[in-house]
Amino acid sequence: MASLRVLLRGFRGPLLAWAGCSAPRSFAAGANFEYIVTEKKGENGTVGLIRLNRPKVLNALCGGLIMELNQALDAFEDDPAVGAIVLTGGDKAFAAGADIKEMQNYTFQSCYYHNFLARWDHLTQVKKPVIAAVNGYALGGGCELAMMCDIIYAGEKAQFGQPEILLGTIPGSGGTQRLTRAVGKSLAMEMVLTGDRISAQDAKQAGLVSKVFPVETLVEEAIRCAEKIASNSKIVSAMAKESVNAAFEMTLAEGNKLEKKLFYSTFATEDRREGMTAFVEKRKANFRDQ
Ligand code: CAA
């Protein structure tokens, strides 16, 4: 993780200059970012909240925003008090996709040579569970970002879509892959080929989101779920997350083998001993992330 941060810092200057974005003002969570807002939530500050904050352009994802998002994720990942992260946007938009105005004059050469979008999926490297709380539009890169999270909660007016085809391009940050795995071939193909959006209710029915809430209570509910996750052992949660994610990469036999190894590994932790001892002693477990 440390080496990744060094790498990101190394790329920061030239990449931002190329992307036409000003540099983030700070790297610390809770500090004064330009394109996002971060806070710690939950009773004991166990939840890291990241809010995408470019409301005038419906949280269009410019290079600077992605850079700040990655910095905030790293800061929460390194914060021992934080056990889970919530990623949200505004009431009108989670994110309306990659910043089209920034992207408009890119060429194949610049995309290829500078690895455009290479840093967008840093979210998938985070060990702590991340919940997307989606109100409004989650389109293109916005839908892709939500799908990189571990759980998606949606507000009842949320809309999900991969409208890149209408711009003469295709999804570039996992849209054709993660959407297909989440909702199946026919619906994914329909969304990707027509650019049509689906509602929160349809997204839930298709398995893209796990719960739908009123717009006003969505973030609160996501924080509540994150708090519940954060009260468990961080090390064991990371193993559980690794194991579920392996289902997307491995055959059933390979996945079951990995799961078994991780299950055995939990027996090397103090938290596993504490969890089972607490059950037997009829008390609440006190996990210490060891
Ligand atoms: N990039 C840049 N600016 C955007 C934007 C985007 N993705 N989406 C919205 N905006 C801007 C608009 O240009 C507008 O700015 P101005 O006031 O300066 O004109 C402002 O946000 C408000 O947008 P609208 O006036 O269009 O709002 P609306 O309510 O009429 O429509 C919308 C909302 C349907 C989401 C519409 O804005 C829209 O279609 N946005 C583009 C969605 C899209 O195509 N996303 C995919 C991007 S490509 C991608 O993401 C590639 C990838 O896989 C990584």
Residues whose N, C-alpha, C, O or C-beta is under 5 A from the ligand:
A	BS01	CAA	K56 V57 L58 A60 A96 G97 A98 D99 I100 K101 Y137 L139 G140 G141 P163 E164 I170 P171 G172 S173
